[in-house]
Amino acid sequence: MSINLSDRDENAFGAAAAGQDRPELQKALEEIVGSGITGVTLRVRDERGEWAGSAGASRLGEAAKPPLGGHVRIGSSTKTFVATLVLQLVAEGRIGLDDPVADHLPGFGLDRRITVRMLLQHTSGIFNFTGEYYEDGTMVPGIPATTAGKEWVDNRFRTYAPEELVRLALSRPARFEPGTDWSYSNTNYVLARLLIEQVTGRSITEEARRLILEPLGLSGTVVPTTQTEIAEPHAHAYYRYEDGGEERTVDVTELNPSWISSGGDMISTSRDLGTFVSALVGGRLLPAGLLAEMCAPRPTPIPGTGYGLGVFVQDTGDGGIVINHNGGAAGHAALMYATPDGSRIMTGTLNYVDDAALSLAVPFQQATQRLVDEVFRGGEAGPAGSAG
């Protein structure tokens, strides 16, 4: 049974829980804010019940904390929703995981060795349209993404067609031969979106609403595609950049998310994310065999962390694992974690000041690891893995 709380009730509940039951979690949130994050909310459900808390500010220069029921752009946590939709089509027999993607999307001239599985697993080798970082330290840019400074700011209301993003990526050299390595690429999930739309004849927004959002009652979750606004309540997102030698900080809460498309465009709440990931690992969205495939990790360069089909599989360092997919870009971020049996769920939201140098990437990784340690390891330090 789901319980709906007003934001005022949620804030009161979170404050009471923070003071009485889980002071270690509230302390972790305060430390996260101390590392430079503007605001953070957290929701935990485990054998001790449900806890929610927040710290920091909803807006720069103001004292009000981020709303516990606030909407947030969830970035790459979107990928888990998209992968689930693809796997639902696999379950229906409409596509196969090892089908060549070119059979379903013939218009792009894709390498026929690239399969549906490779898209979801990030093993296609296709160039990442938001830019590729190589081991020697070089970076090959794609579209003006959040690493582009003023150029991204000036273009943040532009509409990009998903086909445009794919064609840009395919105009660049592949990172490796299909299936021979692993590299995180947003292009894989834009192709997955186009695959869903081609096979079903419906938009990804319609399919997400029909197969996930409405069945689970995720009333705070949307697939905005090009919609610029975000529903109230929400904390504010910011971006810092240089303009004519001067440093400027701008509110980027409203933007056109088509620049990232289904690589990370969705909006949700921490409660909805908890409901979604709980239903996912609980087998309510996928048959057992496909859920097992989804959660079967392929090695990645990230210590203690593999990647399945739209999810990271992280070793907690004490013999346990968590299924997760965080996401963050342009001053908003989301956390989404669950044990495979669903007995512990952790979701959260962050708002911060982003910049081209990704200055808060390391504090974000350290913060999420601290929370994983607290919730899934009882406060013991685990491997310094990073996901999302």
C-alpha positions in Angstrom: 0.0 0.0 0.0 1.4 3.4 -0.9 1.0 6.4 1.5 0.8 9.8 0.0 2.1 12.7 2.1 1.9 16.4 1.5 5.3 18.1 1.2 4.6 19.8 4.6 3.8 16.4 6.2 6.9 14.9 4.6 9.2 17.6 5.9 7.7 17.2 9.4 8.1 13.4 9.1 11.7 13.7 7.9 12.7 16.1 10.6 11.2 13.9 13.3 12.9 10.8 11.9 16.2 12.6 11.6 16.1 13.7 15.2 14.9 10.5 16.8 15.9 7.5 14.7 18.7 8.0 12.3 21.1 10.8 13.4 23.9 9.1 11.4 22.0 9.7 8.2 21.3 13.3 9.0 24.9 13.8 9.9 25.9 12.4 6.5 23.6 14.8 4.7 25.1 17.8 6.6 28.6 16.6 5.6 27.5 16.3 2.0 26.4 20.0 2.1 29.7 20.8 3.7 31.5 19.4 0.7 29.9 22.0 -1.6 26.5 20.5 -2.6 23.8 23.2 -2.3 21.0 20.9 -1.0 20.3 17.2 -0.6 17.3 15.0 0.4 17.4 11.4 1.2 14.8 8.6 1.7 15.7 5.2 3.1 13.5 2.2 3.6 14.8 -0.8 5.4 14.1 -3.2 8.3 13.9 -0.1 10.6 11.1 1.4 8.6 11.1 4.5 6.4 13.3 7.6 7.0 13.4 10.9 5.1 15.6 13.9 5.7 17.1 16.9 4.0 20.0 19.4 4.5 21.3 22.5 2.8 19.3 25.0 0.7 16.6 24.8 -2.0 17.9 28.1 -3.4 21.3 29.9 -3.2 21.2 32.6 -0.6 18.1 31.3 1.1 17.6 29.2 4.3 14.7 26.9 3.2 15.8 23.3 2.9 15.1 21.3 -0.3 11.6 19.9 -0.3 11.4 16.2 0.5 8.7 15.7 -2.1 10.5 17.9 -4.6 10.8 17.2 -8.3 14.3 16.8 -9.7 15.9 16.1 -13.1 17.2 12.6 -12.6 19.8 12.6 -15.3 21.1 9.1 -16.1 18.8 7.4 -13.7 16.5 7.7 -16.8 18.5 4.9 -18.4 17.0 2.3 -16.0 13.5 3.3 -17.1 14.4 3.1 -20.8 16.2 -0.2 -20.3 13.1 -1.5 -18.5 10.9 -0.5 -21.5 13.1 -2.2 -23.9 13.2 -5.4 -21.8 9.4 -5.3 -21.7 9.4 -5.4 -25.5 11.8 -8.4 -25.3 9.4 -10.1 -22.9 6.6 -9.6 -25.4 8.7 -11.2 -28.1 8.7 -8.0 -30.2 12.4 -7.7 -30.2 15.4 -9.9 -29.2 18.2 -8.9 -27.0 20.7 -10.1 -29.6 18.9 -8.7 -32.6 21.0 -6.3 -34.7 19.8 -2.8 -34.0 20.1 -2.1 -37.7 17.2 -4.5 -38.4 14.9 -2.2 -36.5 16.5 1.1 -37.3 17.7 0.7 -40.8 18.0 4.4 -41.6 21.3 5.1 -39.7 23.7 2.7 -41.4 24.6 1.1 -38.1 27.2 -1.6 -37.8 25.2 -4.8 -38.0 27.3 -6.3 -35.2 25.7 -3.8 -32.7 22.9 -5.6 -30.9 20.1 -4.4 -28.6 22.0 -5.9 -25.7 25.1 -3.8 -26.5 23.0 -0.6 -26.4 21.7 -1.3 -22.9 25.1 -2.6 -21.7 27.2 0.2 -23.2 29.3 -2.2 -25.2 28.4 -0.9 -28.7 31.4 1.3 -29.0 29.3 4.1 -30.5 30.7 7.7 -29.8 29.0 9.5 -26.9 27.3 12.6 -28.4 27.9 14.6 -25.3 31.7 14.1 -25.8 34.2 11.4 -25.3 37.0 11.3 -22.8 40.0 9.1 -23.6 42.6 7.4 -21.4 45.4 9.7 -22.6 43.5 12.7 -21.2 42.1 14.0 -24.5 38.5 14.9 -25.0 36.6 14.9 -28.3 33.5 17.2 -27.9 30.1 16.4 -29.2 27.2 18.8 -28.9 27.6 21.8 -26.5 26.9 19.8 -23.3 27.5 21.0 -19.7 31.3 20.7 -20.3 31.0 23.6 -22.8 30.5 26.5 -20.5 28.9 29.6 -22.0 28.1 27.7 -25.2 25.9 25.3 -23.3 24.2 28.1 -21.3 23.4 30.0 -24.6 22.0 26.8 -26.2 20.1 25.4 -23.2 16.7 26.1 -24.7 17.5 24.7 -28.1 15.6 21.6 -29.3 17.6 18.7 -30.5 15.9 15.9 -32.4 17.1 12.4 -31.2 18.0 11.5 -34.7 20.2 14.6 -34.9 22.1 13.4 -31.8 22.5 9.9 -33.2 23.8 11.1 -36.6 26.3 13.4 -34.9 27.6 10.4 -32.9 27.8 8.2 -35.9 29.8 10.8 -37.8 32.6 10.3 -35.3 34.9 7.3 -35.1 33.6 4.4 -32.9 35.5 4.0 -29.6 36.0 0.3 -30.2 34.7 -2.7 -32.1 31.2 -3.7 -31.0 31.1 -6.0 -28.0 34.9 -5.9 -27.3 34.9 -3.3 -24.5 32.8 -1.1 -22.2 32.3 2.7 -22.4 29.4 4.8 -21.1 27.7 6.5 -24.0 24.4 8.5 -24.0 24.0 7.6 -27.7 23.2 4.0 -26.8 20.1 5.2 -24.9 18.9 7.6 -27.6 19.0 4.7 -30.0 17.1 2.6 -27.4 14.4 5.4 -27.4 14.2 5.3 -31.1 14.0 1.5 -31.0 11.0 1.7 -28.6 9.2 4.2 -30.7 9.9 2.3 -34.0 8.7 -1.0 -32.6 5.6 0.2 -30.8 4.6 3.1 -33.0 4.2 5.2 -29.9 6.3 7.9 -28.3 8.6 7.0 -25.4 6.5 9.3 -23.2 3.3 7.3 -24.0 5.1 4.0 -23.5 6.6 5.0 -20.2 3.2 6.3 -19.0 1.4 3.1 -20.2 3.9 0.5 -18.9 5.6 2.0 -15.9 4.3 5.3 -14.6 0.5 4.6 -14.5 0.8 1.0 -13.3 3.0 2.0 -10.4 1.2 5.3 -9.6 4.3 7.4 -10.3 2.4 10.7 -10.4 5.5 12.8 -9.9 7.5 11.3 -12.8 7.4 12.6 -16.4 9.3 12.1 -19.6 9.5 15.7 -20.7 11.4 15.3 -24.1 11.4 19.1 -24.9 9.3 20.5 -22.0 11.3 23.2 -20.3 9.5 23.7 -17.0 9.7 21.4 -13.9 6.7 21.1 -11.6 6.6 22.6 -8.1 7.8 22.0 -5.5 11.5 21.7 -6.6 14.9 22.8 -5.5 16.9 25.0 -7.9 19.7 24.0 -10.1 22.6 26.3 -11.0 25.5 26.5 -13.5 28.7 28.5 -13.2 30.6 29.7 -16.3 33.0 32.4 -17.6 31.7 35.1 -19.8 34.2 37.8 -21.0 36.6 37.0 -18.2 33.9 37.3 -15.5 32.5 34.4 -13.6 28.7 34.1 -13.7 26.2 31.8 -12.0 22.8 31.3 -13.6 19.7 29.4 -12.5 19.2 26.6 -15.0 16.3 24.8 -13.3 14.3 25.4 -16.5 16.0 24.1 -19.7 15.2 22.1 -22.8 16.2 18.5 -21.9 16.4 17.4 -25.5 20.2 18.1 -25.4 20.5 14.9 -23.3 17.3 13.2 -24.6 16.7 9.7 -23.2 20.3 9.5 -22.0 19.0 11.5 -19.0 15.9 13.7 -19.5 13.4 12.4 -17.0 12.0 14.2 -14.0 10.9 12.4 -10.8 10.8 12.5 -7.0 12.7 10.5 -4.4 9.5 8.7 -3.5 8.7 7.7 -7.1 12.2 6.5 -7.6 11.9 4.3 -4.5 8.6 2.9 -5.7 10.1 2.2 -9.2 13.3 0.5 -8.1 11.4 -1.5 -5.5 9.0 -2.7 -8.1 11.9 -3.5 -10.5 14.0 -5.6 -8.2 10.7 -7.1 -6.8 9.9 -8.6 -10.2 6.8 -6.5 -10.9 8.0 -5.0 -14.1 10.0 -7.8 -15.7 9.9 -11.6 -15.8 12.5 -13.3 -13.6 14.8 -14.4 -16.4 15.0 -10.9 -17.9 15.5 -9.3 -14.5 18.4 -11.6 -13.9 19.9 -10.6 -17.3 19.4 -7.0 -16.4 21.3 -7.4 -13.1 24.1 -9.6 -14.5 27.1 -7.3 -14.5 29.8 -6.8 -17.2 33.1 -5.5 -15.9 33.8 -1.8 -16.1 36.8 0.4 -15.2 34.9 1.5 -12.1 36.3 -0.2 -8.9 33.9 -2.7 -7.4 31.2 -1.9 -10.0 29.9 -3.7 -13.0 27.1 -2.7 -15.5 24.2 -4.9 -16.5 21.4 -3.7 -18.8 20.6 -0.2 -17.6 21.8 -0.7 -14.0 25.1 -0.6 -12.1 25.8 -3.6 -9.9 28.1 -2.4 -7.0 30.0 -4.5 -4.6 29.4 -3.1 -1.1 32.7 -4.6 0.1 31.2 -7.0 2.7 29.9 -9.6 0.4 26.7 -7.8 -0.6 25.7 -5.9 -3.8 23.4 -3.1 -4.6 21.6 -2.4 -7.8 21.7 1.3 -8.7 21.8 4.0 -11.2 22.5 7.6 -10.2 22.3 10.5 -12.5 23.3 14.1 -12.5 23.8 17.1 -14.9 23.2 20.8 -15.0 22.8 21.3 -11.2 20.3 18.5 -10.4 21.0 14.9 -9.5 19.3 11.7 -8.3 20.3 8.7 -6.2 18.6 5.3 -6.7 19.8 2.2 -4.9 18.3 -1.2 -3.9 19.4 -4.5 -2.6 18.5 -7.3 -5.0 15.8 -8.6 -2.7 14.4 -5.1 -2.2 14.9 -5.2 1.6 16.8 -1.9 1.5 16.0 1.0 -0.7 17.8 4.4 -0.8 16.8 7.3 -3.1 17.6 10.9 -3.0 17.9 14.2 -4.8 20.7 16.8 -5.0 20.8 20.4 -6.2 24.1 22.1 -6.8 26.2 24.5 -8.9 27.5 22.7 -11.9 30.3 23.9 -14.2 32.3 22.9 -17.2 35.1 21.5 -15.0 32.7 19.2 -13.2 34.1 20.6 -10.0 31.6 18.7 -7.8 32.1 15.3 -9.4 34.5 14.0 -6.8 32.5 15.4 -3.8 29.4 13.8 -5.4 31.1 10.4 -5.7 32.4 10.6 -2.1 29.0 11.7 -0.8 27.2 8.8 -2.5 29.7 6.3 -1.2 29.3 7.6 2.3 25.6 7.1 2.0 26.0 3.6 0.6 28.3 2.8 3.5 25.8 4.1 6.1 22.7 2.4 4.6 24.1 -0.8 3.2 27.1 -1.4 5.4 26.1 0.0 8.8 28.6 2.9 8.5 31.7 0.8 7.5 33.8 2.1 4.7 33.4 0.1 1.5 35.2 0.3 -1.9 35.3 3.8 -3.5 33.1 2.8 -6.4 31.1 5.3 -8.4 28.0 4.9 -10.4 26.1 7.1 -12.8 
